[in-house]
Amino acid sequence: MSAPFASLLDRRTSGVLLHVTSLPGPHGIGDFGPAAFRWVDWLAEAGQQLWQVLPLTPIGPGDSPYQSVSAFAGSPLMVALEPLVERGWLPPPDLAAAAFAPGRVDYARVVPWRMARLREAWAGFSASASAEDRADLTAWSAAEVGWLADYGLFMALEAAHGGAPWWTWPAPLARRDPAALSAARARHADEIAFWTFVQWCFDRQLAALKAHANARGIGLVGDLPIFVAHHSADCWARPDLYHLGADGQPSVVAGVPPDFFSATGQRWGNPLYDWRAMAADGYRWWTDRVRRMLAQADVFRIDHFRGFAACWEIPATSPTAIDGRWVPGPGRALFEAIEAALGRLPIIAEDLGIITPDVEALRDDCGFPGMRILQFAFGGDGRHAYLPHNHVPASVVYTGTHDNDTCLGWWRDAATPAERHAAGCYLGALGHDACDLHWAMVRAASTSVARTAIFPLQDVLGLDGSHRMNVPGRMGGHWAWRFDEAMLGDAGRVLRDITAISGRTPG
């Protein structure tokens, strides 16, 4: 974390939520290429100080960035191809043959195409890289070996076994017999080297983008999911840190109880941590994970914060979340251990859902700001905590999140008549189809006393529900939205004016 950005959550700022994959560009999905640098420039010109992204880890089932094969690795899909072409490692891609449609990510086509280009780049690097680049790759690999060695071998073994989950691999590999692992490293050395190269490219490109953002006065806000996927390098490398049986199967899994989004709750299926095992070595795995996050972002949101106070434990045999129960989390001890190693933590606590006093106490004891979502503010009376006049400085106000509909989509299709009436009175948007509703929401968030205000780009642009990023609890068809730079129009000027009048401009 850059020193000038250490106090981002202590001063009055605002920013925009936009995942890297939603950026424009010619290669089928947003990445760390030229469009990312132009986006940073747009943010700076619009008077913003924050760019919030979703997890930068590899996508998992349903193309979700919250179900990754690694809690430490970066998504290969975000590695920009232009720098690889410039270095002479990759020939210019044939975009006519690729013919990617604008507006959405077609993962079924993009993933194999992008991975083929990265393998071409690896071949080019192997044949022609400079001594300086080879030395940098070697030095970086040595510095990141703590997570990189297991990740590279995991990816090589996954490929060798046709994508099958790790617990179905031959027992010596699944159970990490040292002799079997040593033989596998030798047998798959070339494949491991490829994955190492991809991660090096990811880190170097992200570092360049972050440096550009910081130079323009923009801090990056990362996103750290609380849980990891069962089929992940993390579970395979350290099964002792999870509630897994000898067969590698979880006895209990994560989720949330029935709520507004689902009558049966959400059964996420992630294995739950064995907090006693993690505490035995002072929560070293978590400290390493947060250290990596702070190398990539200036501030980060920690997803499902309530799980550190207590999490919803679901028997692995249960098909839904109904039969779960609350079990205690590590509480303050975890964050004390991380802070002892890394210093003050610039964390936004995602404290949405069923929040009990113990969760609020943990959040406040840690000194982390919580979240206030304007779309949820109009379901009660004037005492609702999410209404701007009830905000507190140590909070982050959002018009909506990646899990919400857009403001316009919510207004048109999801808000009840009572919510629409209350919102209309509060925001001064009394028509059913109020064309300026999104600006009313942005203005309400900006003028809140909350020190931090963040708006999804879809709300800045006044887009309807067809531009939504995700629907919680539904698999497939999400995480695919992209924008085109022509859509920005004069939104930056309006956003800059609102930011200035609400005292959130840099200074």
C-alpha positions as CSV (number, residue, x, y, z in Angstrom):
1,M,0.0,0.0,0.0
2,S,1.4,3.3,-1.1
3,A,2.1,5.7,1.9
4,P,0.0,8.7,0.5
5,F,-3.0,6.3,0.3
6,A,-2.7,4.8,3.7
7,S,-5.4,7.2,5.0
8,L,-7.9,6.9,2.2
9,L,-10.7,5.7,4.5
10,D,-10.0,8.6,7.0
11,R,-10.8,11.4,4.5
12,R,-13.7,12.4,2.4
13,T,-13.5,10.6,-0.9
14,S,-15.6,9.0,-3.6
15,G,-15.1,6.5,-6.4
16,V,-16.5,4.1,-8.9
17,L,-17.1,0.4,-8.8
18,L,-16.1,-1.3,-12.1
19,H,-14.6,-4.7,-12.5
20,V,-11.5,-5.0,-14.7
21,T,-13.3,-7.5,-16.9
22,S,-16.0,-4.8,-17.7
23,L,-13.5,-2.5,-19.3
24,P,-13.6,-2.1,-23.1
25,G,-11.0,-3.5,-25.4
26,P,-10.5,-5.6,-28.5
27,H,-9.7,-9.0,-26.9
28,G,-13.1,-10.1,-25.7
29,I,-12.8,-9.1,-22.0
30,G,-11.5,-6.2,-20.0
31,D,-7.8,-6.4,-18.9
32,F,-4.8,-4.4,-17.8
33,G,-4.3,-2.9,-21.3
34,P,-4.6,0.6,-22.7
35,A,-8.3,0.9,-21.8
36,A,-7.5,0.5,-18.1
37,F,-5.1,3.4,-18.2
38,R,-7.7,5.6,-20.0
39,W,-10.3,4.6,-17.4
40,V,-7.9,5.8,-14.6
41,D,-7.5,9.1,-16.5
42,W,-11.3,9.4,-16.8
43,L,-11.7,8.8,-13.0
44,A,-9.1,11.5,-12.2
45,E,-10.8,14.0,-14.6
46,A,-14.2,13.2,-12.9
47,G,-12.7,14.2,-9.5
48,Q,-12.7,10.6,-8.1
49,Q,-10.1,9.2,-5.8
50,L,-11.1,5.5,-5.7
51,W,-11.5,2.7,-8.2
52,Q,-13.1,-0.4,-6.7
53,V,-12.8,-3.7,-8.4
54,L,-14.1,-7.3,-7.8
55,P,-11.7,-10.1,-6.9
56,L,-8.7,-10.2,-9.3
57,T,-8.3,-14.0,-8.8
58,P,-9.1,-16.5,-11.5
59,I,-12.7,-17.2,-12.2
60,G,-14.4,-20.4,-11.1
61,P,-17.7,-22.1,-11.7
62,G,-20.3,-19.9,-13.3
63,D,-17.5,-17.5,-14.3
64,S,-17.6,-16.1,-10.8
65,P,-14.5,-14.3,-9.3
66,Y,-15.7,-15.5,-5.9
67,Q,-15.0,-19.2,-6.6
68,S,-11.4,-19.2,-7.6
69,V,-8.8,-22.0,-7.9
70,S,-6.5,-19.8,-5.9
71,A,-6.8,-17.1,-3.2
72,F,-3.4,-15.7,-4.2
73,A,-3.1,-16.0,-8.0
74,G,-4.2,-13.4,-10.5
75,S,-6.7,-14.0,-13.3
76,P,-4.9,-14.9,-16.6
77,L,-7.8,-13.3,-18.4
78,M,-6.7,-9.9,-17.1
79,V,-3.2,-10.1,-18.6
80,A,-3.2,-7.6,-21.4
81,L,-2.0,-8.8,-24.8
82,E,-0.7,-5.5,-26.1
83,P,2.4,-5.4,-23.8
84,L,3.2,-9.0,-24.9
85,V,3.1,-7.9,-28.6
86,E,5.2,-4.9,-27.9
87,R,7.9,-7.1,-26.2
88,G,8.0,-9.3,-29.3
89,W,6.7,-12.4,-27.5
90,L,3.3,-12.5,-29.3
91,P,2.4,-11.8,-32.9
92,P,-0.6,-9.4,-33.2
93,P,-3.8,-11.4,-32.7
94,D,-6.1,-12.0,-35.6
95,L,-9.1,-10.0,-34.3
96,A,-11.1,-10.6,-37.5
97,A,-11.0,-14.3,-36.8
98,A,-11.8,-13.8,-33.2
99,A,-14.8,-11.6,-33.9
100,F,-15.8,-10.9,-30.3
101,A,-19.2,-9.3,-29.8
102,P,-19.1,-6.0,-27.8
103,G,-21.0,-5.4,-24.6
104,R,-20.6,-8.8,-22.9
105,V,-18.0,-11.4,-22.2
106,D,-18.6,-14.6,-24.0
107,Y,-16.5,-16.7,-21.6
108,A,-16.9,-19.9,-23.6
109,R,-15.1,-18.3,-26.5
110,V,-12.9,-15.8,-24.7
111,V,-11.2,-18.2,-22.3
112,P,-9.7,-20.7,-24.7
113,W,-8.8,-17.9,-27.2
114,R,-7.0,-15.9,-24.5
115,M,-5.2,-18.9,-23.0
116,A,-4.0,-19.9,-26.5
117,R,-2.5,-16.4,-26.9
118,L,-0.8,-16.6,-23.5
119,R,0.8,-19.9,-24.5
120,E,2.0,-18.3,-27.7
121,A,3.5,-15.5,-25.6
122,W,5.2,-18.0,-23.3
123,A,6.8,-19.7,-26.4
124,G,7.9,-16.3,-27.6
125,F,9.4,-15.4,-24.2
126,S,11.2,-18.7,-24.0
127,A,12.7,-18.1,-27.5
128,S,13.6,-14.4,-27.3
129,A,13.3,-12.9,-23.9
130,S,16.2,-10.6,-22.8
131,A,18.5,-11.6,-20.0
132,E,17.0,-8.8,-17.9
133,D,13.4,-10.2,-18.3
134,R,14.6,-13.7,-17.5
135,A,16.3,-12.5,-14.4
136,D,13.2,-10.5,-13.3
137,L,11.0,-13.6,-13.7
138,T,13.4,-15.7,-11.7
139,A,13.7,-13.1,-8.9
140,W,9.9,-12.6,-8.8
141,S,9.3,-16.4,-8.7
142,A,11.6,-16.7,-5.7
143,A,9.9,-13.9,-3.9
144,E,6.4,-15.4,-4.4
145,V,7.4,-19.1,-3.9
146,G,5.2,-19.4,-0.8
147,W,2.0,-19.6,-2.8
148,L,3.4,-19.9,-6.4
149,A,5.0,-23.3,-6.1
150,D,1.8,-25.0,-5.0
151,Y,-0.3,-23.0,-7.5
152,G,1.8,-23.8,-10.5
153,L,1.9,-27.5,-9.7
154,F,-1.8,-27.6,-9.0
155,M,-2.6,-26.0,-12.4
156,A,-0.3,-28.5,-14.1
157,L,-1.9,-31.5,-12.4
158,E,-5.3,-30.2,-13.1
159,A,-4.5,-30.1,-16.8
160,A,-2.9,-33.5,-16.7
161,H,-6.1,-34.9,-15.2
162,G,-8.5,-33.3,-17.6
163,G,-9.7,-30.7,-15.2
164,A,-10.8,-33.3,-12.6
165,P,-11.0,-32.0,-9.0
166,W,-8.0,-32.7,-6.9
167,W,-9.6,-35.2,-4.5
168,T,-10.1,-37.5,-7.5
169,W,-6.5,-37.5,-8.5
170,P,-4.4,-40.6,-7.7
171,A,-4.0,-40.8,-3.9
172,P,-0.3,-40.0,-3.7
173,L,-1.0,-36.7,-5.5
174,A,-4.3,-35.9,-3.8
175,R,-2.7,-36.5,-0.4
176,R,0.5,-34.8,-1.3
177,D,3.0,-37.6,-0.9
178,P,6.4,-35.9,-1.0
179,A,7.9,-38.4,-3.5
180,A,4.9,-38.1,-5.8
181,L,5.0,-34.3,-5.7
182,S,8.7,-34.2,-6.5
183,A,8.2,-36.6,-9.4
184,A,5.3,-34.5,-10.7
185,R,7.3,-31.3,-10.5
186,A,9.9,-32.8,-12.7
187,R,7.4,-34.4,-15.1
188,H,5.4,-31.1,-15.5
189,A,8.2,-28.6,-15.3
190,D,7.3,-27.0,-18.6
191,E,3.7,-26.5,-17.7
192,I,4.6,-25.2,-14.3
193,A,6.9,-22.7,-16.0
194,F,4.0,-21.5,-18.2
195,W,1.8,-20.8,-15.2
196,T,4.6,-19.0,-13.5
197,F,5.2,-16.8,-16.5
198,V,1.5,-15.9,-16.7
199,Q,1.4,-14.9,-13.0
200,W,4.6,-12.8,-13.5
201,C,2.9,-11.0,-16.4
202,F,-0.2,-10.4,-14.2
203,D,1.8,-9.0,-11.3
204,R,4.0,-6.8,-13.5
205,Q,1.1,-5.4,-15.5
206,L,-1.0,-4.8,-12.4
207,A,1.9,-3.0,-10.7
208,A,2.2,-0.7,-13.7
209,L,-1.5,0.1,-13.7
210,K,-1.5,0.7,-9.9
211,A,1.5,3.0,-10.2
212,H,-0.4,5.0,-12.9
213,A,-3.5,5.2,-10.8
214,N,-1.6,6.3,-7.7
215,A,0.2,9.0,-9.8
216,R,-3.2,10.3,-10.9
217,G,-4.4,10.4,-7.3
218,I,-6.5,7.3,-7.6
219,G,-6.4,4.5,-5.0
220,L,-7.3,1.0,-5.9
221,V,-9.9,-0.7,-3.8
222,G,-9.6,-4.5,-3.9
223,D,-12.0,-7.2,-2.9
224,L,-11.1,-10.2,-0.8
225,P,-13.6,-13.1,-0.6
226,I,-13.8,-14.7,2.9
227,F,-13.9,-18.3,1.6
228,V,-11.9,-20.3,-1.0
229,A,-13.2,-22.9,-3.4
230,H,-13.0,-26.6,-2.6
231,H,-11.3,-27.3,-5.9
232,S,-8.4,-24.9,-5.2
233,A,-4.7,-24.9,-4.8
234,D,-5.3,-23.6,-1.3
235,C,-7.4,-26.5,-0.1
236,W,-5.1,-29.0,-1.8
237,A,-2.0,-27.5,-0.4
238,R,-3.2,-27.1,3.2
239,P,-6.2,-29.5,3.8
240,D,-5.4,-29.3,7.5
241,L,-6.7,-25.7,7.6
242,Y,-10.3,-26.8,6.6
243,H,-13.0,-29.1,7.8
244,L,-12.1,-31.9,5.3
245,G,-12.2,-35.6,5.8
246,A,-9.5,-38.1,4.8
247,D,-11.1,-38.3,1.4
248,G,-10.8,-34.6,0.9
249,Q,-14.5,-34.0,1.2
250,P,-15.9,-31.3,3.5
251,S,-18.1,-32.2,6.4
252,V,-19.6,-28.8,6.5
253,V,-19.9,-26.0,3.9
254,A,-20.5,-22.2,3.8
255,G,-23.6,-20.2,3.0
256,V,-26.1,-17.9,4.4
257,P,-29.6,-18.6,6.0
258,P,-32.9,-17.8,4.3
259,D,-33.2,-14.1,3.6
260,F,-34.5,-11.4,1.3
261,F,-32.7,-13.0,-1.7
262,S,-33.8,-16.6,-1.1
263,A,-36.4,-18.5,0.9
264,T,-34.0,-21.5,1.3
265,G,-30.9,-19.4,1.9
266,Q,-27.7,-19.7,-0.2
267,R,-25.6,-22.9,-0.1
268,W,-22.3,-21.6,-1.5
269,G,-20.5,-24.9,-0.9
270,N,-17.1,-23.5,0.1
271,P,-15.3,-25.6,2.7
272,L,-15.2,-23.9,6.1
273,Y,-12.0,-23.0,7.9
274,D,-10.7,-24.9,10.9
275,W,-10.1,-21.8,12.9
276,R,-8.3,-23.7,15.7
277,A,-5.8,-25.1,13.2
278,M,-5.3,-21.6,11.7
279,A,-4.8,-20.1,15.2
280,A,-2.1,-22.6,16.0
281,D,0.4,-20.8,13.8
282,G,-0.8,-17.3,14.5
283,Y,-3.1,-17.2,11.4
284,R,-0.1,-17.2,9.1
285,W,-2.2,-18.2,6.0
286,W,-4.4,-15.2,6.5
287,T,-1.5,-12.9,7.1
288,D,0.1,-14.0,3.9
289,R,-3.2,-13.6,2.0
290,V,-3.7,-10.0,3.3
291,R,-0.1,-9.2,2.5
292,R,-0.6,-10.2,-1.1
293,M,-3.8,-8.2,-1.3
294,L,-2.0,-5.1,0.0
295,A,0.6,-5.4,-2.7
296,Q,-2.2,-5.2,-5.3
297,A,-4.6,-2.6,-3.7
298,D,-4.5,0.5,-1.4
299,V,-7.7,-0.5,0.4
300,F,-9.8,-3.6,0.2
301,R,-13.3,-4.7,1.0
302,I,-13.5,-8.0,2.9
303,D,-16.5,-10.0,1.7
304,H,-19.0,-11.5,4.2
305,F,-17.3,-9.9,7.2
306,R,-20.0,-11.3,9.5
307,G,-18.4,-14.8,9.0
308,F,-15.5,-13.7,11.2
309,A,-17.9,-13.2,14.1
310,A,-20.0,-16.3,13.3
311,C,-20.7,-18.1,10.1
312,W,-23.6,-20.2,8.8
313,E,-22.4,-23.9,8.9
314,I,-24.3,-26.2,6.6
315,P,-24.0,-30.0,6.7
316,A,-22.3,-31.0,3.4
317,T,-25.1,-33.5,2.8
318,S,-27.8,-30.8,2.9
319,P,-29.0,-29.6,-0.5
320,T,-30.0,-26.2,0.7
321,A,-28.9,-23.8,3.5
322,I,-32.0,-24.3,5.6
323,D,-30.4,-26.9,7.9
324,G,-27.4,-24.7,8.8
325,R,-26.5,-23.3,12.2
326,W,-24.4,-20.3,13.4
327,V,-20.9,-21.2,14.7
328,P,-18.4,-18.8,16.1
329,G,-15.6,-17.4,14.0
330,P,-12.1,-16.2,15.1
331,G,-13.2,-12.8,16.0
332,R,-10.7,-10.0,17.0
333,A,-7.9,-12.5,17.4
334,L,-7.5,-13.0,13.6
335,F,-7.2,-9.3,12.9
336,E,-4.9,-8.6,15.8
337,A,-2.5,-11.3,14.5
338,I,-2.6,-9.8,11.0
339,E,-2.2,-6.2,12.3
340,A,0.8,-7.3,14.4
341,A,2.5,-8.5,11.2
342,L,1.4,-5.9,8.7
343,G,0.3,-2.8,10.6
344,R,-3.1,-1.0,10.4
345,L,-5.4,-2.7,8.0
346,P,-7.3,-0.5,5.4
347,I,-10.4,-2.7,5.3
348,I,-14.0,-2.0,4.3
349,A,-16.2,-4.5,6.1
350,E,-19.0,-6.0,4.0
351,D,-21.5,-6.1,6.8
352,L,-24.7,-6.8,4.8
353,G,-27.3,-9.4,5.4
354,I,-28.2,-10.7,8.9
355,I,-26.1,-8.5,11.1
356,T,-26.2,-9.1,14.9
357,P,-24.6,-7.0,17.7
358,D,-21.5,-9.3,17.8
359,V,-20.8,-8.5,14.1
360,E,-21.2,-4.7,14.7
361,A,-19.0,-4.9,17.8
362,L,-16.2,-6.8,15.9
363,R,-16.4,-4.3,13.0
364,D,-16.2,-1.3,15.4
365,D,-13.5,-2.9,17.6
366,C,-11.4,-3.4,14.5
367,G,-12.0,0.2,13.4
368,F,-13.3,-0.9,10.0
369,P,-16.1,1.1,8.2
370,G,-19.2,-0.8,7.2
371,M,-21.4,-0.5,4.2
372,R,-24.7,1.4,3.6
373,I,-26.6,0.5,0.5
374,L,-29.1,3.2,-0.7
375,Q,-31.3,0.8,-2.6
376,F,-32.0,-0.9,0.8
377,A,-32.8,2.4,2.5
378,F,-36.4,2.9,1.7
379,G,-38.0,-0.2,3.1
380,G,-38.9,1.2,6.5
381,D,-39.4,4.6,8.2
382,G,-37.1,7.6,8.6
383,R,-34.9,5.7,11.2
384,H,-33.5,3.2,8.6
385,A,-29.8,3.1,9.1
386,Y,-29.1,3.2,5.4
387,L,-30.9,6.6,4.9
388,P,-28.3,9.3,4.3
389,H,-29.3,11.4,7.3
390,N,-28.6,8.3,9.6
391,H,-25.1,7.6,8.2
392,V,-22.0,7.9,10.3
393,P,-18.6,9.1,9.1
394,A,-17.0,5.7,9.6
395,S,-19.0,4.1,6.8
396,V,-19.0,3.6,3.0
397,V,-22.2,4.4,1.2
398,Y,-23.0,2.7,-2.1
399,T,-25.9,3.4,-4.4
400,G,-25.7,-0.4,-5.0
401,T,-23.2,-3.2,-5.3
402,H,-22.3,-5.8,-7.9
403,D,-25.1,-8.0,-6.4
404,N,-27.8,-5.3,-6.8
405,D,-29.8,-4.4,-9.8
406,T,-28.8,-1.0,-11.2
407,C,-30.6,2.0,-9.6
408,L,-32.8,2.5,-12.7
409,G,-33.5,-1.3,-12.9
410,W,-34.4,-1.4,-9.2
411,W,-36.7,1.7,-9.6
412,R,-38.5,0.3,-12.6
413,D,-38.7,-3.4,-11.8
414,A,-37.9,-4.3,-8.2
415,A,-38.9,-1.5,-5.9
416,T,-42.3,-1.9,-4.2
417,P,-44.8,0.9,-4.6
418,A,-44.0,1.9,-1.0
419,E,-40.3,2.0,-1.6
420,R,-40.8,3.9,-4.8
421,H,-42.9,6.5,-3.0
422,A,-40.4,6.8,-0.1
423,A,-37.5,7.1,-2.5
424,G,-39.3,9.6,-4.7
425,C,-40.1,11.8,-1.7
426,Y,-36.5,11.5,-0.3
427,L,-34.7,12.0,-3.6
428,G,-37.1,14.3,-5.4
429,A,-37.7,11.8,-8.2
430,L,-41.4,11.4,-8.1
431,G,-42.1,10.0,-11.5
432,H,-42.3,6.2,-12.1
433,D,-39.7,6.6,-14.8
434,A,-37.7,9.5,-13.5
435,C,-34.8,9.9,-15.9
436,D,-32.5,11.5,-13.4
437,L,-33.0,9.0,-10.6
438,H,-29.5,7.7,-10.9
439,W,-28.1,11.2,-10.4
440,A,-30.4,11.7,-7.4
441,M,-29.0,8.5,-5.9
442,V,-25.4,9.5,-6.6
443,R,-26.1,13.0,-5.2
444,A,-27.6,11.5,-2.0
445,A,-24.7,9.2,-1.5
446,S,-22.2,12.0,-2.2
447,T,-23.7,14.5,0.3
448,S,-23.9,11.8,3.0
449,V,-21.6,12.3,6.0
450,A,-20.1,8.9,5.3
451,R,-16.4,9.5,4.5
452,T,-16.4,7.2,1.5
453,A,-19.0,7.0,-1.3
454,I,-18.8,4.6,-4.2
455,F,-21.1,4.2,-7.2
456,P,-21.2,1.4,-9.7
457,L,-20.5,2.7,-13.2
458,Q,-23.9,1.5,-14.3
459,D,-25.5,3.9,-11.9
460,V,-23.3,6.8,-13.0
461,L,-24.4,6.1,-16.5
462,G,-28.1,5.7,-15.6
463,L,-28.3,2.2,-17.2
464,D,-31.2,-0.2,-16.7
465,G,-31.3,-3.7,-15.3
466,S,-30.1,-5.3,-18.5
467,H,-26.6,-4.0,-17.5
468,R,-26.6,-5.8,-14.1
469,M,-23.4,-7.6,-13.1
470,N,-24.8,-10.4,-10.9
471,V,-27.9,-12.0,-9.4
472,P,-27.1,-13.7,-6.1
473,G,-27.9,-17.4,-5.9
474,R,-28.2,-17.9,-9.6
475,M,-25.6,-19.7,-11.7
476,G,-24.6,-18.8,-15.2
477,G,-25.0,-15.8,-17.4
478,H,-23.5,-13.3,-15.0
479,W,-20.2,-11.4,-14.5
480,A,-20.2,-10.6,-18.2
481,W,-21.2,-6.9,-18.5
482,R,-18.8,-4.5,-20.4
483,F,-19.1,-0.9,-21.3
484,D,-18.0,1.1,-24.3
485,E,-16.1,4.4,-23.9
486,A,-18.7,6.2,-26.0
487,M,-21.2,5.5,-23.3
488,L,-19.4,7.8,-20.9
489,G,-20.6,10.9,-22.6
490,D,-20.6,13.9,-20.3
491,A,-21.1,11.7,-17.2
492,G,-17.6,12.6,-16.0
493,R,-18.4,16.3,-15.9
494,V,-21.6,15.8,-13.9
495,L,-19.9,13.4,-11.5
496,R,-17.1,15.9,-11.0
497,D,-19.6,18.7,-10.2
498,I,-21.5,16.6,-7.7
499,T,-18.2,15.5,-6.2
500,A,-17.0,19.0,-5.8
501,I,-20.2,20.4,-4.2
502,S,-20.2,17.5,-1.7
503,G,-16.6,18.1,-0.7
504,R,-15.1,14.9,-2.0
505,T,-12.6,16.2,-4.5
506,P,-8.9,15.7,-3.9
507,G,-7.1,18.4,-1.9
